[in-house]
Amino acid sequence: MGLLGRVVFLKRLRDELFEKRKQGVTDLQIDEIDKQIRKINIEIQNIRKMME
């Protein structure tokens, strides 16, 4: 998968996590989802830096 395809995949995954977070989940689940979202955001930033 190319870098651009990876970014698109990560953004979709992040959107799904945001939707899951909006649903009634526990605080522990919210913390875990937030950790995953932060990791995805960092990976997207790193890919964008590589593409410059």
Phi, psi and omega per residue, in radians:
M1 nan 2.321 3.116
G2 -1.249 2.938 -3.101
L3 -1.088 -0.709 -3.141
L4 -1.123 -0.724 3.089
G5 -1.090 -0.646 3.118
R6 -1.140 -0.725 3.121
V7 -1.098 -0.760 3.131
V8 -1.079 -0.777 3.118
F9 -1.049 -0.802 -3.119
L10 -1.127 -0.670 3.116
K11 -1.140 -0.692 3.097
R12 -1.132 -0.747 3.106
L13 -1.064 -0.752 3.115
R14 -1.091 -0.739 3.109
D15 -1.076 -0.713 3.103
E16 -1.106 -0.689 3.120
L17 -1.157 -0.678 3.081
F18 -1.075 -0.733 3.121
E19 -1.125 -0.748 3.127
K20 -1.086 -0.654 -3.128
R21 -1.161 -0.602 -3.137
K22 -1.186 -0.503 3.129
Q23 -1.239 2.798 -3.094
G24 -1.162 1.629 3.096
V25 -2.085 2.852 -3.112
T26 -1.312 2.887 3.113
D27 -1.055 -0.660 3.125
L28 -1.103 -0.729 3.110
Q29 -1.163 -0.681 3.108
I30 -1.076 -0.751 3.110
D31 -1.053 -0.750 -3.136
E32 -1.162 -0.727 3.114
I33 -1.102 -0.742 3.119
D34 -1.075 -0.688 3.091
K35 -1.082 -0.775 3.137
Q36 -1.118 -0.715 3.126
I37 -1.103 -0.735 3.110
R38 -1.079 -0.739 3.118
K39 -1.091 -0.740 3.126
I40 -1.104 -0.781 3.137
N41 -1.063 -0.712 3.116
I42 -1.127 -0.747 3.134
E43 -1.123 -0.701 3.104
I44 -1.087 -0.759 3.122
Q45 -1.077 -0.742 3.141
N46 -1.119 -0.699 3.118
I47 -1.137 -0.749 3.124
R48 -1.069 -0.680 3.094
K49 -1.099 -0.713 3.139
M50 -1.160 -0.536 -3.087
M51 -1.379 -0.252 -3.118
E52 -1.236 nan nan
